[in-house]
Amino acid sequence: WEHDLPVTWLWTHQICKVIDGERDRFTCQTIQKGTCTISGDPHYKTFDGNWYDFQGTCTYVLSQQCGSDLPYYRVEGSNEHRDCVVLQVNGVFAVTPFFLNNGIVHVHVSGFSVVVSTDFGLEVSYDTHHYVKIQVPPSYQGATCGLCGNFNNDPDDDFQTPEGEKSSVQTTATLSHREQDVQLHV
């Protein structure tokens, strides 16, 4: 292999590392989808596996695409109005299933959950009571921000402000993701 490879590199949904400094010996591991969960009153598990509790009364950015050329998404949530799901798209009440943006976004019911999925691999499910699961494809590794973290396999830097500044205090970083105006962007 003639290429001068770095010690660690990212290769189409795999992260590879050189073994013992020998460029011809390396190991690769497949990067799984990133999964963030929010449950109860509420308990968060970030994409990187960091667990924390946060009870805010505003609307917050749970996850969004940040700083890359990947398709943009933004998932917002609030800890209010449980047991009530009203689907409103561009001011019109909607009944599932339906598609948006020429089929890029699909909204449907699966069991007891409302599921929003995209053609680029984002999937958000909400059981209409106390459980939200957000999954992003491996291509979003290191390209997310919000209360679900940055999906870079380092739980120690999940608490960041929207400007990317690391915060040692979870509440400071969490409150900085508060939304003043609620908007849906896909």
FENZI-V481345 format. One record per pair of residues at least 4 apart in sequence whose C-alpha atoms are under 7 Angstrom apart, sorted by the first residue. I is the first residue (numbers start at 1). J is the second residue. D is the distance in whole Angstrom. If there is no record, write none. Layout:
I:J:D, I:J:D
This chain:
1:24:7, 5:23:7, 7:17:6, 7:18:5, 8:16:6, 8:17:4, 8:18:7, 9:15:6, 9:16:5, 9:17:7, 10:14:6, 10:15:5, 10:16:6, 11:15:6, 13:30:6, 13:31:5, 13:138:6, 13:139:7, 14:28:6, 14:29:5, 14:30:4, 14:31:5, 15:28:6, 15:29:5, 15:30:7, 15:31:7, 16:26:7, 16:27:6, 16:28:4, 16:29:6, 17:26:5, 17:27:6, 17:28:6, 18:22:6, 18:23:6, 18:25:6, 18:26:4, 18:27:7, 19:25:5, 19:26:5, 31:138:6, 32:138:6, 33:135:6, 33:136:6, 33:137:5, 33:138:5, 34:47:5, 34:135:5, 34:136:5, 34:137:6, 34:138:7, 34:151:6, 35:47:5, 35:133:7, 35:134:6, 35:135:4, 35:136:7, 36:45:6, 36:46:5, 36:47:5, 36:133:6, 36:134:5, 36:135:6, 36:148:6, 37:44:6, 37:45:5, 37:46:7, 37:132:6, 37:133:5, 37:134:6, 38:42:6, 38:43:5, 38:44:5, 38:45:7, 38:131:6, 38:132:5, 38:133:7, 39:43:5, 39:44:7, 39:130:5, 39:131:4, 39:132:6, 40:130:5, 40:131:7, 41:55:7, 42:53:6, 42:54:6, 42:55:6, 43:52:6, 43:53:5, 43:54:7, 44:51:6, 44:52:5, 44:53:6, 45:49:6, 45:50:5, 45:51:5, 45:52:7, 46:50:5, 46:51:7, 46:148:4, 46:149:6, 47:148:6, 47:149:6, 47:151:5, 48:151:6, 48:152:7, 48:153:5, 48:154:6, 48:155:5, 49:155:6, 50:155:5, 56:79:7, 57:78:7, 57:79:6, 58:78:6, 58:178:7, 59:76:7, 59:77:5, 59:78:4, 59:178:6, 59:179:5, 60:76:5, 60:77:6, 60:78:6, 60:177:6, 60:178:4, 60:179:5, 61:75:6, 61:76:4, 61:77:7, 61:146:5, 61:147:6, 61:177:6, 61:178:7, 61:179:7, 62:75:6, 62:76:5, 62:77:6, 62:146:5, 62:147:5, 62:148:6, 63:74:6, 63:75:5, 63:144:6, 63:145:6, 63:146:5, 63:147:6, 63:148:6, 64:73:5, 64:74:4, 64:75:6, 64:144:5, 64:145:6, 64:146:6, 65:72:5, 65:73:6, 65:74:7, 65:143:6, 65:144:5, 65:145:7, 66:143:5, 66:144:5, 66:145:6, 67:143:6, 68:143:6, 72:186:6, 73:185:6, 73:186:5, 74:184:7, 74:185:6, 74:186:6, 82:128:6, 82:129:5, 83:128:5, 83:129:5, 84:128:6, 85:128:6, 87:93:6, 87:94:6, 88:92:5, 88:93:4, 88:94:6, 89:93:6, 89:94:7, 96:107:6, 96:108:5, 96:109:7, 97:107:5, 97:108:4, 97:109:7, 98:106:6, 98:107:5, 98:108:7, 99:103:5, 99:105:6, 99:106:5, 99:107:6, 100:104:6, 100:105:5, 100:106:6, 101:105:6, 104:118:5, 104:119:5, 105:116:7, 105:117:6, 105:118:4, 105:119:7, 106:116:6, 106:117:5, 106:118:6, 107:115:6, 107:116:5, 107:117:7, 108:114:6, 108:115:5, 108:116:7, 109:113:6, 109:114:5, 109:115:6, 110:114:6, 110:115:7, 112:127:6, 113:125:6, 113:126:5, 113:127:4, 113:128:6, 114:125:6, 114:126:5, 114:127:6, 115:123:7, 115:124:6, 115:125:4, 115:126:7, 116:123:6, 116:124:5, 116:125:6, 117:121:7, 117:122:6, 117:123:4, 117:124:6, 118:122:5, 118:123:7, 121:136:6, 121:137:5, 122:135:6, 122:136:5, 122:137:6, 123:134:6, 123:135:5, 123:136:7, 124:133:6, 124:134:5, 124:135:6, 125:132:6, 125:133:5, 125:134:7, 126:131:6, 126:132:5, 126:133:7, 127:131:6, 127:132:7, 136:140:6, 140:144:7, 141:151:5, 141:152:6, 142:150:5, 142:151:5, 142:152:5, 143:150:6, 144:149:7, 144:150:5, 144:151:6, 145:149:5, 145:150:5, 146:177:6, 147:174:6, 149:158:5, 149:159:7, 150:158:6, 157:166:6, 159:166:6, 159:167:5, 159:170:6, 159:173:5, 160:164:5, 160:165:5, 160:166:4, 160:167:5, 160:173:5, 161:165:5, 161:166:7, 161:167:7, 161:173:5, 161:176:6, 162:176:7, 162:177:6, 167:172:7, 167:173:6, 169:173:7, 170:174:6, 171:175:6, 172:176:6, 173:177:7
